[in-house]
Amino acid sequence: WSETWTQQPAMLKGRWYPTQTLLGDGRTAIVGGYTEDPPGGVITNLVEQYTPAPLIGGRGTVARINGADRMTNLYPRNFLMPDGDVLMAGPGRFHVAKLRTTTSGAGSWTGYGGVAPLSEHHGAGSAVLHGGDPAGAWTVKSIGGHSVQPAADGNYYGTTTVESLD
């Protein structure tokens, strides 16, 4: 170990509150977050991947995943699945989808928000992936959080729900 930092390439836009998901081959998928643009950040739809350098201390690459642009809320709940796809399970009700990436830099989303939406938004909540059973079934649990829209009185109220996505 050299215990030194090596500057890596910049992303296309600054990111504040994104989610990164380590893929099975060492690449990292970067989804969501605010950009550095005024008036204090704009949610980005860019989906990028970081590919590490083959040698320690080298420079990796950052590139857009072509065909994978998608608007999400902050901190998308993304999980690597056994088939290599990335499952998004919130935080928004309709942010339920799978991202397929290729090593050539292409990607695509399959949306499930229209057929399997969460019952509530889970802004600032959490989610956890439960391991599969022998039949290969995996479950993501979305836990707590708050609505992304204020109530009539202007307050954001928390939810006490725990939802399962199989």
FENJOUR-V786030 format. One record per backbone hydrogen bond with DSSP energy under -1.0 kcal/mol. CO is the residue of the C=O (numbers start at 1). NH is the residue of the N-H. E is the energy in kcal/mol with one decimal. If there is no record, write none. Layout:
# FENJOUR-V786030
<<CO | NH | E> <CO | NH | E>>
This chain:
# FENJOUR-V786030
<<16 | 34 | -3.2> <17 | 75 | -2.5> <19 | 31 | -2.8> <21 | 29 | -2.6> <23 | 26 | -1.9> <27 | 23 | -3.2> <28 | 50 | -2.4> <29 | 21 | -2.5> <30 | 48 | -2.0> <31 | 19 | -2.5> <33 | 44 | -2.6> <34 | 16 | -1.3> <37 | 40 | -1.1> <37 | 41 | -2.9> <42 | 35 | -2.0> <45 | 70 | -2.4> <47 | 65 | -3.3> <48 | 30 | -3.3> <49 | 63 | -2.2> <50 | 28 | -2.2> <51 | 61 | -2.4> <55 | 58 | -2.2> <61 | 51 | -2.9> <63 | 49 | -2.8> <64 | 66 | -1.1> <65 | 68 | -1.9> <66 | 107 | -2.4> <76 | 78 | -1.3> <77 | 89 | -2.7> <79 | 87 | -3.0> <81 | 84 | -2.3> <85 | 81 | -3.0> <86 | 99 | -3.1> <87 | 79 | -2.1> <88 | 97 | -1.7> <90 | 77 | -2.1> <91 | 122 | -2.8> <92 | 95 | -1.5> <93 | 118 | -2.5> <94 | 96 | -1.6> <95 | 90 | -3.1> <96 | 112 | -3.5> <96 | 113 | -1.0> <97 | 88 | -3.5> <98 | 110 | -2.4> <99 | 86 | -2.6> <100 | 108 | -1.9> <102 | 105 | -1.6> <105 | 66 | -2.2> <106 | 102 | -2.1> <108 | 100 | -2.8> <110 | 98 | -2.2> <112 | 116 | -3.3> <122 | 125 | -2.1> <123 | 146 | -2.2> <126 | 143 | -3.3> <128 | 141 | -2.6> <130 | 139 | -1.3> <133 | 136 | -2.5> <137 | 133 | -1.3> <139 | 130 | -3.5> <140 | 165 | -2.6> <141 | 128 | -1.9> <142 | 163 | -2.5> <143 | 126 | -2.3> <145 | 159 | -2.7> <146 | 123 | -1.9> <151 | 154 | -2.5> <155 | 151 | -3.4> <157 | 147 | -1.4> <161 | 144 | -2.2> <163 | 142 | -2.6> <165 | 140 | -2.4>>
